[in-house]
């Protein structure tokens, strides 16, 4: 079992997140514990009022909302009664068993899981001490529950958070805007707080593992000019489904807007600076993997790294040259460029060790066929791109931290070992059939003034 506990400013938003899932038919409220009425007799306002009244007793608690998720591996599905018992045991063990709380079973992901909603202010107005609760009380509660209920230990089903079993798929993309939004929101809940990424490029490398991408739009678009951000699903590397504004999502009382993401980038930079051991640990795991390989080639290296919970993103330029590599460390939840880990772990150094030309990654394509890469004019494969690919409009925005660079579109991420990232804005913009990504009324230019006829 994997336990995650989060705190937020708004109890209402946390409750609404779960109640909306119930209305959509992908969740069920199993229990209302320490409420004066039975669950079936409670209205939504009564559920909220009980929690808000407690939160109001201690105004200095700025983040009173408690939101817990208990996750089970695919194939291990406790029944409703057992889920309620697990929820009660967990709340008792973390010292919140006397608090009012609501238990929800969610059926919107590739694995069974339940959510618990509560507050960290007691009836006497005192606050529940939640400092290091995730590392201490929550961990002890998880270990007890795993043993008591015969559940798979978290260490044995790490794939729950390291693979892409919950990735956005073609079936969901065909179900409409609501289904796509719900799926992307689930993915954002999974990665937004847990991983440490320091740029939109690194964030997208992570999202691509779940067939999702964020975009700022072209430089001339209204989205880009106003600092907006949209999220899209990916199908075979191509944008699919409706574009969704970042402001539509609620992730722990915050929307993943560009402004909020930039704050995360800075916070994650500070985290990396104060946790150098995690960076060094990742670098050493990669170096050991390289050293242990008798005959090193890139596909084999990537497969070996995946076994150690390390995903790889290769960045391929418009001239078919590999110009960068990004590593996603699922163990410590970090994202690093190869150059940040050491000169020996840059794309050029690794490809050289593999005895391959930088211009052509060779049989890496056999691992992840980068067909129909979004907005790409060149691919790592030898075959020529189709006409639809060649004429695809460019949507990747300029990197504000690098006047000469662009956030490249990401290749397909269907659970394979490697991600391909293509950088080809110039070619895409100069295609004969290039169409700007602006609605027609905004592309026709200024209207001509009508000349007044002189009266005779």
C-alpha positions in Angstrom: 0.0 0.0 0.0 1.2 3.5 -0.8 0.0 6.3 1.5 0.0 10.0 0.6 -1.1 12.8 2.9 -1.5 16.4 1.9 -2.7 19.6 3.4 -4.6 22.5 1.8 -6.1 25.9 2.5 -9.6 25.1 1.4 -11.7 22.3 3.0 -14.4 23.0 0.5 -12.2 22.4 -2.6 -10.9 19.2 -1.1 -14.4 18.0 -0.4 -15.7 19.1 -3.8 -12.9 17.2 -5.6 -14.2 14.0 -4.1 -17.9 14.8 -4.4 -17.5 15.7 -8.1 -16.0 12.3 -8.6 -19.1 10.8 -7.0 -21.4 12.8 -9.4 -19.3 11.7 -12.4 -19.8 8.1 -11.3 -16.2 7.3 -10.7 -16.2 7.4 -6.9 -18.4 6.4 -4.0 -18.6 7.8 -0.4 -18.1 4.8 1.9 -18.3 6.3 5.3 -18.8 9.5 7.3 -17.0 8.9 10.6 -17.6 11.0 13.8 -20.6 12.8 12.2 -23.9 13.3 14.1 -25.9 11.6 11.4 -25.6 8.5 9.3 -23.9 8.8 5.9 -27.2 8.4 3.9 -28.8 11.2 5.9 -26.0 13.8 5.3 -26.3 16.5 2.7 -23.2 18.0 1.0 -23.6 21.2 3.1 -23.7 19.2 6.3 -20.6 17.3 5.4 -18.8 20.5 4.7 -20.2 22.5 7.7 -18.9 19.9 10.2 -15.4 20.3 8.9 -15.5 24.0 8.4 -16.7 24.7 11.9 -13.7 22.9 13.4 -11.3 24.6 11.0 -12.7 28.0 12.2 -11.8 27.3 15.8 -8.1 27.9 15.1 -7.6 30.8 12.7 -3.8 30.5 12.8 -4.0 27.2 11.0 -3.7 28.4 7.4 -3.9 24.9 5.8 -6.6 23.1 7.8 -7.7 20.6 5.1 -6.3 17.1 5.3 -6.5 14.9 2.2 -5.2 11.3 2.3 -5.0 8.8 -0.5 -4.3 5.1 0.2 -3.3 3.2 -2.9 -3.3 -0.5 -3.6 -1.6 -2.3 -6.5 -3.6 -3.4 -9.5 -5.2 -6.8 -8.8 -5.3 -6.2 -5.0 -8.8 -4.8 -4.4 -10.1 -4.8 -0.8 -13.9 -4.8 -0.5 -15.8 -1.8 0.8 -15.9 -3.0 4.4 -12.2 -3.7 4.4 -11.5 -0.3 2.9 -13.5 1.3 5.8 -11.5 -0.6 8.3 -8.2 0.3 6.7 -9.2 4.0 6.7 -10.1 3.8 10.4 -6.9 2.1 11.3 -4.9 4.6 9.3 -6.6 7.6 11.0 -6.2 6.1 14.4 -2.5 5.4 13.9 -1.7 9.0 12.7 -3.5 10.4 15.7 -6.6 11.7 13.9 -9.1 8.9 14.7 -11.3 11.3 16.8 -11.6 13.8 14.0 -14.6 13.8 11.7 -13.6 12.4 8.3 -15.1 11.1 5.1 -14.0 8.0 3.2 -14.3 7.8 -0.6 -13.5 4.9 -2.9 -12.2 6.1 -6.3 -12.5 4.0 -9.5 -10.9 6.5 -11.9 -7.4 5.0 -12.1 -5.6 1.8 -13.1 -5.3 0.8 -9.4 -7.7 0.7 -6.5 -7.4 3.5 -4.1 -9.4 5.5 -1.5 -9.4 9.1 -0.3 -10.0 10.4 3.2 -11.0 14.1 3.8 -10.7 15.7 7.3 -9.3 18.7 9.1 -6.4 19.1 11.5 -8.2 21.2 14.2 -9.7 19.4 17.1 -13.0 20.1 18.8 -11.2 22.0 21.6 -9.5 24.3 19.1 -6.1 22.8 19.3 -4.3 21.8 16.2 -3.1 18.3 15.3 0.7 18.2 15.0 1.3 17.2 11.4 5.1 18.0 11.3 6.8 15.1 9.6 3.6 13.1 9.8 4.3 11.6 6.3 7.7 10.3 7.3 6.8 9.2 10.8 3.1 8.4 11.8 1.9 7.8 8.2 4.8 5.4 7.5 4.2 3.5 10.8 0.5 3.3 10.0 1.2 2.0 6.5 3.5 -0.7 7.8 1.0 -1.8 10.4 -1.9 -2.0 7.9 0.2 -3.9 5.3 0.9 -6.6 8.0 -2.6 -6.5 9.6 -4.5 -6.9 6.3 -2.0 -8.9 4.3 -1.4 -6.1 1.8 1.5 -5.9 -0.6 4.3 -3.8 0.9 4.9 -0.5 -0.9 8.4 -1.5 -1.7 7.2 -4.5 -3.7 4.7 -2.6 -5.9 6.8 0.5 -6.6 5.6 0.1 -10.2 2.4 1.7 -9.1 4.3 5.0 -9.2 7.1 4.2 -11.6 5.3 2.8 -14.6 2.7 4.5 -16.8 -0.2 2.2 -16.2 -2.4 5.2 -15.6 -1.4 7.0 -18.7 -3.9 8.9 -20.8 -5.0 6.4 -23.6 -6.9 6.6 -26.8 -10.1 5.2 -25.2 -10.2 8.1 -22.7 -9.4 10.6 -25.5 -12.6 9.5 -27.3 -14.8 10.0 -24.3 -14.9 13.7 -24.4 -13.6 16.8 -22.5 -14.8 15.8 -19.1 -13.2 12.4 -19.2 -9.9 13.8 -20.5 -9.9 16.5 -17.9 -10.5 14.0 -15.1 -7.7 11.8 -16.4 -5.2 14.6 -16.7 -6.1 15.9 -13.3 -5.4 12.5 -11.8 -2.0 12.5 -13.5 -1.2 16.0 -12.2 -2.2 14.9 -8.7 0.3 12.1 -9.1 3.3 14.0 -10.3 2.9 17.7 -9.4 3.9 17.7 -5.8 5.9 14.5 -5.7 8.6 15.2 -8.4 11.3 17.8 -8.4 11.6 19.4 -11.8 13.2 22.9 -12.4 11.8 23.9 -15.9 8.8 23.4 -18.1 11.0 21.2 -20.3 11.7 18.8 -17.4 8.1 19.0 -16.3 7.0 18.0 -19.9 9.5 15.1 -19.9 7.8 13.8 -16.8 4.3 14.4 -18.2 5.1 12.6 -21.4 5.4 9.4 -19.5 1.6 9.7 -19.1 0.8 10.9 -22.6 0.2 14.5 -21.5 2.0 17.7 -22.5 1.8 21.3 -21.4 2.1 24.1 -23.9 2.4 27.9 -23.8 1.3 28.4 -27.4 3.2 30.3 -30.1 4.9 33.6 -29.3 2.2 35.5 -31.1 -0.7 33.8 -29.5 -2.9 35.3 -26.8 -2.1 32.4 -24.5 1.6 33.1 -24.6 1.3 36.9 -24.4 -0.8 36.6 -21.2 1.4 34.0 -19.6 -1.2 31.2 -20.1 -0.7 27.5 -20.1 -2.8 24.6 -21.6 -2.6 20.9 -21.2 -3.2 18.4 -24.0 -3.4 14.6 -24.3 -1.0 12.9 -26.7 -1.8 10.0 -29.0 1.1 8.5 -30.8 3.0 11.7 -29.9 0.4 14.0 -31.6 -1.8 16.3 -29.6 -5.2 14.7 -29.2 -8.4 15.6 -27.4 -9.4 19.1 -26.3 -6.8 21.6 -25.1 -7.6 22.4 -21.4 -6.6 25.6 -19.6 -4.4 25.1 -16.6 -6.9 27.2 -14.5 -9.5 24.5 -15.0 -7.6 22.1 -12.8 -7.6 22.1 -9.0 -4.6 20.3 -7.5 -4.6 20.8 -3.7 -6.2 24.3 -3.8 -3.9 25.4 -6.7 -4.1 25.4 -10.4 -1.0 24.3 -12.4 -0.7 27.7 -14.1 2.6 28.9 -15.5 3.0 31.3 -12.6 2.5 28.6 -10.0 4.7 26.2 -11.9 7.5 28.8 -12.0 7.2 29.0 -8.2 7.6 25.3 -8.0 10.6 25.4 -10.3 12.4 27.8 -7.9 11.4 25.7 -4.9 12.6 22.6 -6.6 15.9 24.3 -7.4 16.4 25.0 -3.7 15.4 21.4 -2.9 18.1 20.1 -5.3 20.6 22.4 -3.8 19.9 21.2 -0.3 19.7 17.5 -1.3 22.8 17.0 -3.3 23.0 13.4 -2.1 20.0 12.5 -4.1 21.6 13.9 -7.3 24.8 12.1 -6.6 22.9 8.9 -5.8 21.2 9.1 -9.2 24.5 9.7 -11.0 26.2 6.8 -9.2 23.3 4.4 -10.0 23.7 5.4 -13.7 27.5 5.0 -13.6 27.2 1.6 -11.9 24.7 0.4 -14.5 27.1 1.5 -17.3 30.1 -0.2 -15.6 28.2 -3.5 -15.0 27.2 -3.8 -18.7 29.6 -6.2 -20.5 28.6 -5.0 -23.9 27.1 -1.5 -23.7 24.5 -0.3 -26.3 21.9 2.4 -25.8 18.8 0.2 -25.9 20.3 -2.2 -23.3 21.4 0.7 -21.1 17.9 2.2 -21.1 16.3 -1.1 -20.3 18.8 -1.6 -17.4 18.1 1.8 -16.1 14.4 1.2 -16.2 14.9 -1.8 -13.9 16.4 0.7 -11.4 13.5 3.0 -11.7 15.2 5.5 -14.0 13.5 6.7 -17.2 15.3 8.3 -20.0 14.4 11.2 -22.3 16.6 11.7 -25.4 16.4 15.1 -27.1 16.9 14.9 -30.9 17.5 18.0 -33.0 16.2 19.0 -36.4 19.4 17.7 -37.9 18.8 14.3 -36.4 21.5 14.9 -33.8 21.1 13.9 -30.1 21.7 17.2 -28.2 20.6 16.3 -24.8 19.4 13.7 -22.3 17.1 13.9 -19.3 16.8 11.3 -16.5 13.7 10.8 -14.4 14.5 9.2 -11.1 11.3 7.5 -9.9 12.9 6.4 -6.7 13.7 9.8 -5.3 11.2 11.7 -7.5 13.8 13.9 -9.2 14.3 15.1 -12.8 17.8 16.0 -14.0 19.5 16.9 -17.2 22.5 14.7 -17.9 24.8 17.7 -17.9 23.6 18.4 -14.3 24.8 15.0 -13.2 28.3 15.2 -14.6 30.3 15.5 -17.8 30.4 11.8 -18.2 26.6 11.6 -18.2 25.8 14.0 -21.0 24.2 12.7 -24.1 27.4 13.0 -26.1 29.4 11.1 -23.5 26.9 8.3 -23.1 26.4 7.8 -26.8 30.1 7.7 -27.3 30.4 5.0 -24.6 27.7 3.1 -26.5 29.9 3.3 -29.6 27.2 5.2 -31.5 27.2 8.3 -33.7 25.6 11.3 -32.1 23.9 12.1 -35.5 22.0 8.8 -35.4 20.9 7.0 -32.3 20.6 3.9 -34.4 18.5 0.9 -33.1 17.2 2.9 -30.2 14.2 3.3 -32.4 13.4 -0.4 -31.8 12.6 0.4 -28.2 10.2 3.2 -28.9 9.1 3.9 -32.4 8.7 7.7 -32.5 6.1 7.8 -35.3 4.1 10.9 -35.8 6.1 13.0 -33.4 4.1 16.2 -32.6 5.2 19.1 -34.8 8.3 17.3 -35.8 9.9 17.7 -39.2 12.6 15.1 -38.6 12.5 11.9 -36.7 15.2 9.6 -35.4 14.0 6.9 -37.7 15.4 6.6 -41.3 12.0 6.7 -42.9 10.7 10.1 -44.1 7.9 11.8 -42.2 4.4 11.7 -43.7 3.0 14.8 -45.3 0.7 15.4 -42.3 3.8 15.4 -40.0 5.8 17.6 -42.3 3.1 20.3 -42.5 2.2 20.2 -38.8 2.1 23.6 -37.2 4.7 24.5 -34.6 3.3 25.0 -31.1 6.4 24.8 -28.9 7.1 28.1 -27.2 10.3 29.9 -26.6 12.2 29.1 -23.4 12.2 32.4 -21.5 15.5 31.4 -19.8 17.2 30.9 -23.2 16.7 33.3 -26.0 18.0 30.8 -28.5 16.1 27.8 -27.4 12.6 26.4 -27.5 10.7 24.0 -25.3 10.7 21.0 -27.7 7.6 18.9 -28.3 7.8 15.5 -26.7 7.6 12.2 -28.4 5.2 9.3 -27.6 5.2 8.0 -24.1 3.3 4.7 -23.9 5.2 3.1 -21.2 8.3 2.4 -23.3 11.8 2.8 -22.0 12.8 6.0 -23.8 11.2 9.3 -24.7 12.2 11.1 -27.9 12.2 14.9 -27.9 12.4 16.7 -31.2 13.6 20.3 -31.7 12.5 21.6 -35.1 10.7 24.9 -34.8 12.4 26.6 -37.8 11.5 23.9 -40.3 8.0 23.7 -39.1 7.4 27.4 -39.3 8.8 27.6 -42.9 6.6 24.9 -44.4 4.5 26.1 -47.3 1.3 25.0 -45.8 2.0 26.3 -42.4 -1.2 27.4 -40.6 -1.0 29.7 -37.5 -2.7 28.4 -34.4 -5.0 31.4 -34.2 -8.7 31.6 -34.8 -9.5 32.9 -38.3 -10.8 36.3 -37.1 -7.5 37.0 -35.5 -5.5 36.1 -38.6 -7.1 38.2 -41.3 -5.2 41.4 -40.3 -6.6 44.9 -40.1 -9.8 45.6 -41.9 -9.6 48.1 -44.7 -11.5 51.3 -44.3 -14.2 51.9 -46.9 -13.8 54.9 -49.0 -16.7 57.4 -48.8 -18.2 58.2 -52.1 -18.3 61.9 -52.9 -21.8 63.1 -53.4 -22.4 64.7 -56.8 
